[in-house]
Amino acid sequence: MYQNQNQTLTFRKSSYSATRNDCVEVADFAGGSAVRDTKDREAGHLEFPAAEWSAFVEGLKSGGM
């Protein structure tokens, strides 16, 4: 797991979420991506190495999940 304590993360909400608040937000950083719950931003975030995040996104796109 990466430690991005010295880097400010800029989170974005999926365009599929529109105005809903029950989704996740993603922030990219050098070497990976971070994910957090829109409803509980103060709880923190999870970080994933770039290869793992890319495999997850590709799995979603291909309908494998």
Stockholm file with secondary structure:
# STOCKHOLM 1.0

chainA/1-65         MYQNQNQTLTFRKSSYSATRNDCVEVADFAGGSAVRDTKDREAGHLEFPAAEWSAFVEGLKSGGM
#=GR chainA/1-65 SS CCCCTTSCCCCEECGGGTTCSSSEEEEEETTEEEEEEGGGGGGCCEEEEHHHHHHHHHHHHTTCC
#=GC SS_cons        CCCCTTSCCCCEECGGGTTCSSSEEEEEETTEEEEEEGGGGGGCCEEEEHHHHHHHHHHHHTTCC
//
